[in-house]
Amino acid sequence: MRMKKNMRDTSIHDHDDDHDGGSFDDGQASRVANAVVICSPVEMDPCKEAIATTASPSSICCRMVREQRPCLCGYLNDPNLRPTINSPNARRVASICGVELFPTCY
């Protein structure tokens, strides 16, 4: 499976005398975190109410918006998802969560 390969490629196994090997430096943690993003619109389910209404997004919704950020261009290019993702309420939710919803995708 490609994701497992990526995880091995980004994991650091070198040890030195001054390092216990139990933690990553910031760059290593970032590479591992980026390797595990799975683009799945279902991950955005906690945001359904906030997108469908004017309700404030929950903390779980905001976490999912931030986690799914690398996937937004793909969602915008999907004709089934675009009307929802491109809606004013979706933009509002993303803004409240501190995410610029529309990167340059085109």
N, C-alpha and C positions, 0 to 999 in steps of 0.2 A: 504494500500500500504506500503510495507516494508520501502521505503525511508522516507516516512512521519514519520513512527515509529522511525527510526534512528534519524531523525531530532529532534523529541521530546526528545529522550533519551540523545542527546548530548547538548541540549539547557539547560542553567542554569537559573533558575528563582528565586533563593535565593537572597534576598536583605538584606543589613545591613545598619546601619545608615550612614556609611562613603561612601557608594557606591550608585550612582544614578540609577543603574540597566539598564542603557542604552547602556552599552558597555560590551564586553567580554575581559577577560584577554587573553594573547597570547595562552595559552593552550586550552581554550574554543573555540577561533576563529579557531584554527587549527582543532579541532575535528569537528566542524560544516562544515568547508571547505572540509574536507575529506569525509564527509557524502554526499555531493552533487555531487561528480564526477559520471558522467554517461558515460559509455564506449560506444561510438558510433563512428565508423570510419568516418561518415559524418562530425564529428567535425574537422576532419583533412583536409577538402576541401580547406581551405585557403592555404594549402601547396602544392597543386597539381602541380602548375607551377614550384615551386622551386625543387620539387622531379623529375619532368619530364624533366627538363632542368638544366642548371647550374646557373640559376637565384638565387639571394640572397633571403632568406625567408623574408617575411614581418613581421612586429611586431605582426600582428594578428596571422600569422602562428606560430610564436614562442610562443605566449601566449597559443595557442591550443596544441602545442607539450608539454608544461609544464603541462597544465591541464590534458592532456590525459596520462601522464607518468604512472599512476597506471594501465593503460589498455594495455600497450605495450606487455606484455607477452601473453595476450589473442589474440592480433592482430598477433603476431608472430606464434602462434599455429593454426591460421586459414589458411587453405591451399589457400584460395582465396586472402588473404591479404599479406601473407608472401613474395611473390616475390617483391611487392612494398615496404613494410616496411623493408625488408632485403636488399634493393638495396644500392649500394654505395652512390647514391644521397640522399636517406633518411638518411643514417648515417651522411652525410655532413650537411644536414639541421639540424638534431638534435644537432650535434656538434656546429654549429654556434649559435643555440638557447640555448646552455649551458646545454643540456640534454644528459646524457649517454644513448644511444638508447637501448643497449642490457644488461639488468640486467641478473642475473642468473635465467633463466626461467625453466631450465630442471632439 
